[in-house]
Amino acid sequence: MFFLYQIILTIIILISPLIIIIRLFKNKEDKKRFLEKFCFFSKKRGTGKIIWFHGSSVGEILSIIPLIQNLEKNKSINKILITSSTLSSSKIIKSFKFKKVIHQFYPIDHIIFVNRFLNYWKPSVAIFLESEIWPGMFKEIEKKKISLILLNARITKKTFDRWSKINSFSQSIFNKVSMAYPQNFETIFFLKKLKVKNINFIGNLKYIENEEKKDTLNIKLKKQFTKKKIWVASSTHHEEEIFCAKTHIQLKKENKNLVTIIIPRHIHRVNEIINKIKQMNLKVSIHSLKPRNLNNTDIYIVDTFGETKKFFKIAPSVFLGGSIATKGGQNPLEAVRYGSKIFHGPNIDNFKDVYKLLDSLKASKKVKSPLELASLISFKKDIKTGKKIKKIGDIILKKTIKELNTLINNEFKKT
């Protein structure tokens, strides 16, 4: 099975120039750094011990920022290597200006690139986030006797069913994991089925608050929004912007001083979104153009990376995208921490446990139509619920830091 997997990857590599060209055209790849995926590294390793974290995209990377901030204080760690697969995640990491962190794009999982990657970076510990399971990399990590950790591991039933179809191959991959820290009880059950030997439940890292002083709107813009009734639609996908624009039309019947803030999941779609919303006779302002006033604005579109939190801080109500579209939903916890009431569609498989808690706290609500969403939008913050979520996050952070420090110290003693 592994041999067949490598053959498929070889075929993909042969056609990869065409794939890369298309992705570059769509602004989904870094024009200077995409070669990192083929192990042409843009940074020097340097000397000393390296801890390696890998997460696919923005959500996974943001969940470990407080951990990275703590590990940077550890004098025994010379470098922290973070790999990810998306352009947006690389920009997020750059915005934090870490001192010890090196970011590289994750390599193709072919044995040639995997070996080149590990031989160059020589990590002491490899920490993979959530659902990032890579057979080629896992196999070579075991060969090189590197400790392999699954942190905030997430296996859904859909994912488990796929792995179960190739059961013996799956178990041969998952049993290479040294320690798994699952984010929910469903994942614990599936990890055991997949023969992961060591499992320790701490909690979901996404409960942890990642606070930065710079995460505030500039004073002039914030003053403009305080004069308006606002709500936010965040991480929206195809057609969800129209869903929210229709909600705006309904809300405006009773709230004339209304601005709807839309933050698309993929900002390369902004022009498409603007054109569709203008066809609905709604007036649009663009965040990057720094509009002087919002007097003639219906929809305010955020077309920049890493600023979502700034808008959560001022939003009494937030609709989370990927939930009308069949994307499994997006993480609601960041918005809840700032006292926002959460609304979502029926597709929330990625965060079932989280929404179960939020439902019990009456902090979230499922909606099926723009009319229903408009009837439920609130313009008042819920600070009490935000404090409860922050407390849960603080406990999980302390436990995770303790676990990782013990694990890293033990690995360093071996080498």
C-alpha positions as CSV (number, residue, x, y, z in Angstrom):
1,M,0.0,0.0,0.0
2,F,2.8,2.4,0.9
3,F,4.5,1.6,-2.5
4,L,1.2,2.5,-4.3
5,Y,1.0,5.7,-2.3
6,Q,4.5,6.7,-3.4
7,I,3.7,6.0,-7.0
8,I,0.6,8.3,-6.9
9,L,2.8,11.0,-5.3
10,T,5.4,10.5,-8.1
11,I,2.7,11.1,-10.7
12,I,1.5,14.3,-8.8
13,I,5.1,15.5,-8.7
14,L,5.4,15.1,-12.5
15,I,2.3,17.3,-13.1
16,S,3.1,19.6,-10.2
17,P,4.5,22.5,-12.4
18,L,1.1,22.9,-13.9
19,I,-0.6,22.7,-10.5
20,I,1.8,25.3,-9.1
21,I,1.2,27.7,-12.0
22,I,-2.5,27.5,-11.5
23,R,-2.1,28.1,-7.7
24,L,0.3,31.0,-8.3
25,F,-2.3,32.6,-10.7
26,K,-4.9,32.3,-8.0
27,N,-2.6,33.8,-5.4
28,K,-2.6,30.6,-3.3
29,E,1.2,30.2,-3.4
30,D,4.1,32.4,-2.3
31,K,5.8,33.4,-5.6
32,K,9.3,33.3,-3.9
33,R,8.9,30.5,-1.4
34,F,6.8,27.8,-3.1
35,L,10.0,25.8,-3.8
36,E,10.2,25.0,-0.1
37,K,7.5,22.4,-0.8
38,F,10.2,20.7,-2.9
39,C,12.8,21.1,-0.2
40,F,14.7,24.1,-1.6
41,F,14.9,25.7,1.8
42,S,14.9,29.5,2.2
43,K,16.3,29.5,5.7
44,K,19.5,28.1,7.3
45,R,19.1,25.5,10.1
46,G,21.8,26.8,12.3
47,T,23.1,24.9,15.3
48,G,21.5,23.4,18.4
49,K,18.2,21.6,19.1
50,I,15.1,22.2,17.1
51,I,11.5,21.5,18.1
52,W,9.2,21.1,15.0
53,F,5.5,21.9,14.9
54,H,3.4,21.2,11.8
55,G,-0.2,22.5,11.2
56,S,-2.0,22.7,7.9
57,S,-3.5,26.2,7.9
58,V,-4.4,29.3,9.9
59,G,-6.6,27.6,12.6
60,E,-4.1,25.0,13.6
61,I,-1.2,27.6,13.7
62,L,-3.2,30.1,15.8
63,S,-4.0,27.4,18.3
64,I,-0.3,26.9,19.2
65,I,0.7,30.6,19.3
66,P,0.5,30.8,23.2
67,L,2.6,27.5,23.4
68,I,5.2,29.0,21.0
69,Q,5.4,32.2,23.1
70,N,6.1,30.0,26.2
71,L,8.6,27.7,24.4
72,E,10.6,30.7,23.2
73,K,11.5,31.3,26.8
74,N,13.0,27.8,27.1
75,K,16.8,28.4,26.9
76,S,17.5,24.7,25.9
77,I,15.6,25.2,22.6
78,N,17.7,26.9,20.0
79,K,15.1,27.0,17.2
80,I,11.4,26.3,16.7
81,L,10.5,25.1,13.2
82,I,6.9,25.7,12.2
83,T,5.7,24.2,8.9
84,S,2.3,24.8,7.3
85,S,0.7,24.3,3.8
86,T,-1.1,27.5,3.1
87,L,0.0,31.1,2.2
88,S,-2.4,32.6,4.7
89,S,-0.8,30.6,7.6
90,S,2.7,31.8,6.6
91,K,1.5,35.4,6.8
92,I,0.0,34.8,10.3
93,I,3.3,33.5,11.6
94,K,5.3,36.4,10.2
95,S,3.0,38.9,11.9
96,F,4.0,37.7,15.4
97,K,7.7,38.5,14.9
98,F,9.1,35.6,16.9
99,K,12.8,35.4,17.7
100,K,13.4,31.7,17.6
101,V,10.8,30.6,15.0
102,I,11.6,29.6,11.5
103,H,8.7,29.0,9.1
104,Q,8.9,26.8,6.0
105,F,6.2,25.3,3.8
106,Y,5.5,21.6,4.4
107,P,7.2,19.3,1.8
108,I,5.4,16.9,-0.5
109,D,5.1,13.5,1.3
110,H,7.3,11.7,-1.2
111,I,10.1,9.7,0.4
112,I,12.8,11.7,-1.5
113,F,11.6,15.1,-0.1
114,V,10.8,13.7,3.3
115,N,14.3,12.4,3.7
116,R,15.8,15.6,2.5
117,F,13.6,17.6,4.9
118,L,14.5,15.5,8.0
119,N,18.2,15.3,7.1
120,Y,18.4,19.1,6.8
121,W,16.4,20.1,9.8
122,K,17.1,17.2,12.2
123,P,14.3,18.0,14.7
124,S,14.5,16.5,18.2
125,V,10.7,16.3,18.5
126,A,8.1,16.4,15.7
127,I,4.6,17.7,16.8
128,F,1.8,17.3,14.3
129,L,-1.5,19.2,14.9
130,E,-5.1,18.0,14.6
131,S,-5.7,15.9,11.5
132,E,-2.2,16.1,9.9
133,I,-1.3,12.4,9.2
134,W,1.4,11.9,6.6
135,P,2.4,8.2,5.9
136,G,5.8,9.1,4.2
137,M,6.9,11.5,6.9
138,F,5.7,9.3,9.8
139,K,7.6,6.3,8.4
140,E,10.9,8.2,8.1
141,I,10.4,9.9,11.5
142,E,10.2,6.5,13.1
143,K,13.3,5.3,11.2
144,K,15.3,8.3,12.5
145,K,14.0,7.6,16.1
146,I,12.4,11.1,16.4
147,S,9.6,11.4,19.0
148,L,6.3,11.9,17.1
149,I,3.5,13.7,18.9
150,L,-0.1,14.3,17.8
151,L,-1.2,17.5,19.5
152,N,-4.8,18.5,19.7
153,A,-5.5,15.5,17.5
154,R,-8.8,15.3,15.8
155,I,-10.3,12.3,14.0
156,T,-13.9,12.5,12.8
157,K,-16.1,9.6,12.0
158,K,-15.8,10.5,8.3
159,T,-12.0,10.5,8.6
160,F,-12.0,7.2,10.6
161,D,-14.2,5.5,8.0
162,R,-11.7,6.4,5.3
163,W,-8.7,5.1,7.3
164,S,-10.7,1.9,8.1
165,K,-11.0,1.0,4.5
166,I,-7.2,0.4,4.5
167,N,-7.1,-0.9,8.0
168,S,-3.7,-2.7,8.1
169,F,-2.0,0.3,6.4
170,S,-3.7,2.8,8.7
171,Q,-2.6,0.9,11.8
172,S,1.0,0.7,10.5
173,I,1.0,4.5,10.3
174,F,-0.8,5.4,13.5
175,N,1.3,3.0,15.7
176,K,4.3,5.2,14.9
177,V,2.9,7.9,17.1
178,S,4.8,8.2,20.4
179,M,2.0,10.2,22.2
180,A,-1.4,11.6,21.2
181,Y,-3.2,14.4,22.9
182,P,-6.8,14.3,21.5
183,Q,-9.0,17.4,21.6
184,N,-12.3,15.4,22.2
185,F,-13.7,12.1,23.4
186,E,-14.7,11.0,19.9
187,T,-11.0,11.2,18.8
188,I,-9.9,9.1,21.8
189,F,-12.2,6.3,20.7
190,F,-11.0,6.4,17.1
191,L,-7.3,6.7,18.1
192,K,-7.7,3.5,20.1
193,K,-9.3,1.8,17.2
194,L,-6.3,2.9,15.0
195,K,-3.9,1.3,17.6
196,V,-2.3,4.5,18.9
197,K,-0.4,3.3,22.0
198,N,-0.2,6.3,24.3
199,I,-3.1,8.7,24.6
200,N,-3.5,11.6,27.1
201,F,-6.5,13.9,27.1
202,I,-5.9,17.5,28.1
203,G,-8.5,19.4,26.2
204,N,-9.0,21.4,23.0
205,L,-6.2,24.0,22.4
206,K,-8.7,26.2,20.6
207,Y,-10.1,27.2,24.0
208,I,-6.9,29.0,24.8
209,E,-6.8,32.7,24.4
210,N,-4.2,34.2,22.1
211,E,-4.0,37.8,23.1
212,E,-1.9,40.5,21.4
213,K,-1.8,44.2,22.1
214,K,-1.9,45.0,18.4
215,D,-5.3,43.1,18.0
216,T,-7.3,46.3,18.2
217,L,-8.8,48.5,15.4
218,N,-7.3,51.9,14.9
219,I,-9.0,54.6,16.9
220,K,-10.7,56.4,13.9
221,L,-12.2,53.2,12.5
222,K,-13.4,52.0,15.9
223,K,-15.1,55.4,16.6
224,Q,-17.0,55.0,13.3
225,F,-18.2,51.5,14.2
226,T,-19.4,52.6,17.6
227,K,-21.8,55.0,15.9
228,K,-23.3,52.0,14.0
229,K,-25.2,48.8,14.8
230,I,-22.8,46.1,13.6
231,W,-22.5,42.3,13.3
232,V,-19.9,40.1,11.8
233,A,-20.0,37.2,9.3
234,S,-16.6,35.5,9.6
235,S,-14.7,32.8,7.6
236,T,-17.4,32.8,4.9
237,H,-17.3,30.6,1.9
238,H,-18.9,30.6,-1.6
239,E,-22.6,31.8,-1.4
240,E,-22.5,32.4,2.4
241,E,-21.7,36.1,1.7
242,I,-25.0,36.3,-0.2
243,F,-26.7,34.6,2.7
244,C,-25.4,37.3,5.0
245,A,-26.2,40.1,2.5
246,K,-29.8,38.9,2.5
247,T,-29.7,38.9,6.3
248,H,-28.5,42.5,6.2
249,I,-31.4,43.5,3.9
250,Q,-33.9,42.0,6.5
251,L,-32.1,43.6,9.5
252,K,-32.0,47.0,7.8
253,K,-35.8,47.2,7.7
254,E,-35.7,47.9,11.5
255,N,-32.1,49.1,11.9
256,K,-31.3,51.9,9.5
257,N,-27.9,52.6,11.1
258,L,-26.6,49.1,10.3
259,V,-23.3,47.8,8.9
260,T,-22.6,44.2,8.2
261,I,-18.9,43.2,8.4
262,I,-18.0,40.3,6.2
263,I,-14.6,38.5,6.6
264,P,-14.2,35.9,3.8
265,R,-12.3,32.7,4.5
266,H,-10.3,33.2,1.3
267,I,-9.5,36.9,0.4
268,H,-8.6,36.1,-3.2
269,R,-12.4,35.9,-3.7
270,V,-13.0,39.5,-2.6
271,N,-13.6,40.9,-6.1
272,E,-16.2,38.2,-6.8
273,I,-17.9,38.9,-3.5
274,I,-18.0,42.6,-4.2
275,N,-19.6,42.2,-7.6
276,K,-22.3,39.9,-6.3
277,I,-23.2,42.1,-3.4
278,K,-23.3,45.3,-5.6
279,Q,-25.8,43.4,-7.8
280,M,-28.1,43.4,-4.7
281,N,-28.0,47.2,-4.6
282,L,-25.9,47.3,-1.5
283,K,-23.1,49.7,-0.9
284,V,-19.7,48.2,-0.2
285,S,-16.6,49.5,1.6
286,I,-13.2,47.7,1.6
287,H,-11.1,47.5,4.7
288,S,-7.7,47.8,2.9
289,L,-8.8,51.0,1.2
290,K,-9.3,52.7,4.6
291,P,-12.6,54.4,4.0
292,R,-12.9,57.8,5.6
293,N,-16.5,57.3,6.8
294,L,-19.1,54.6,6.9
295,N,-22.2,56.8,6.3
296,N,-23.0,55.2,3.0
297,T,-21.9,51.6,3.8
298,D,-24.0,48.5,4.0
299,I,-21.4,45.8,3.8
300,Y,-17.8,46.3,5.1
301,I,-15.5,43.7,3.6
302,V,-12.3,42.8,5.4
303,D,-9.8,41.8,2.7
304,T,-6.6,41.5,4.8
305,F,-5.0,38.6,6.8
306,G,-4.9,38.3,10.5
307,E,-7.4,41.0,11.6
308,T,-10.4,38.9,12.4
309,K,-10.0,39.2,16.2
310,K,-10.1,43.0,16.0
311,F,-13.6,42.8,14.7
312,F,-14.7,40.1,17.1
313,K,-13.8,42.5,19.9
314,I,-16.5,44.9,18.8
315,A,-19.1,42.5,17.4
316,P,-22.1,41.5,19.7
317,S,-23.1,38.8,17.1
318,V,-21.0,36.7,14.8
319,F,-22.1,34.3,12.1
320,L,-19.5,31.6,11.5
321,G,-19.0,30.5,7.9
322,G,-18.3,27.0,6.5
323,S,-21.6,26.0,8.2
324,I,-24.1,26.8,5.4
325,A,-21.5,25.6,2.9
326,T,-20.5,22.0,3.6
327,K,-17.1,22.7,5.1
328,G,-17.7,21.5,8.6
329,G,-17.8,24.9,10.2
330,Q,-15.2,27.2,11.7
331,N,-13.9,27.7,15.3
332,P,-16.4,29.8,17.3
333,L,-14.3,30.1,20.5
334,E,-12.3,33.2,19.7
335,A,-15.5,35.2,19.1
336,V,-17.2,33.8,22.2
337,R,-14.2,34.9,24.4
338,Y,-15.1,38.5,23.5
339,G,-18.7,38.1,24.4
340,S,-20.2,37.6,21.0
341,K,-23.3,35.6,20.4
342,I,-22.6,32.8,17.8
343,F,-24.8,31.8,14.9
344,H,-24.1,29.0,12.5
345,G,-25.6,26.8,9.8
346,P,-26.2,23.0,10.1
347,N,-22.7,21.9,9.0
348,I,-20.5,22.0,12.1
349,D,-18.9,18.5,12.2
350,N,-15.5,20.0,12.8
351,F,-16.6,21.5,16.2
352,K,-19.4,19.3,17.5
353,D,-18.0,19.1,21.1
354,V,-17.4,22.9,21.2
355,Y,-20.9,23.7,20.0
356,K,-22.4,21.2,22.4
357,L,-20.8,23.3,25.3
358,L,-21.8,26.6,23.7
359,D,-25.4,25.4,23.3
360,S,-25.6,24.4,27.0
361,L,-24.4,28.0,27.8
362,K,-26.9,29.4,25.4
363,A,-24.1,31.1,23.5
364,S,-24.8,29.7,20.1
365,K,-27.7,29.1,17.8
366,K,-28.2,27.2,14.5
367,V,-30.0,29.1,11.7
368,K,-31.3,27.9,8.4
369,S,-32.3,31.1,6.6
370,P,-31.4,34.8,6.4
371,L,-34.8,35.7,7.8
372,E,-34.2,33.5,10.9
373,L,-30.7,34.9,11.4
374,A,-32.0,38.4,11.1
375,S,-34.6,37.7,13.8
376,L,-31.9,36.5,16.2
377,I,-29.1,39.0,15.8
378,S,-28.3,40.7,19.0
379,F,-26.5,44.1,19.5
380,K,-25.4,43.4,23.1
381,K,-22.3,41.6,24.3
382,D,-22.5,38.5,26.6
383,I,-19.4,39.1,28.8
384,K,-20.2,36.3,31.4
385,T,-20.0,33.5,28.8
386,G,-16.7,34.9,27.5
387,K,-15.2,34.7,30.9
388,K,-16.2,31.1,31.3
389,I,-14.5,30.1,28.0
390,K,-11.3,32.1,29.0
391,K,-11.1,30.1,32.3
392,I,-11.4,26.8,30.5
393,G,-8.6,27.9,28.1
394,D,-6.3,29.0,30.9
395,I,-6.5,25.5,32.5
396,I,-5.8,23.7,29.2
397,L,-2.9,26.0,28.5
398,K,-1.2,25.4,31.8
399,K,-1.6,21.6,31.5
400,T,-0.3,21.6,27.9
401,I,2.7,23.7,28.7
402,K,3.6,21.3,31.6
403,E,3.2,18.3,29.3
404,L,5.3,19.7,26.5
405,N,8.1,20.9,28.8
406,T,8.4,17.5,30.4
407,L,8.3,15.7,27.0
408,I,10.9,18.1,25.4
409,N,13.2,17.8,28.4
410,N,13.1,14.0,28.3
411,E,13.9,14.0,24.6
412,F,16.8,16.4,25.1
413,K,18.3,14.1,27.7
414,K,18.4,11.3,25.2
415,T,20.5,13.2,22.7
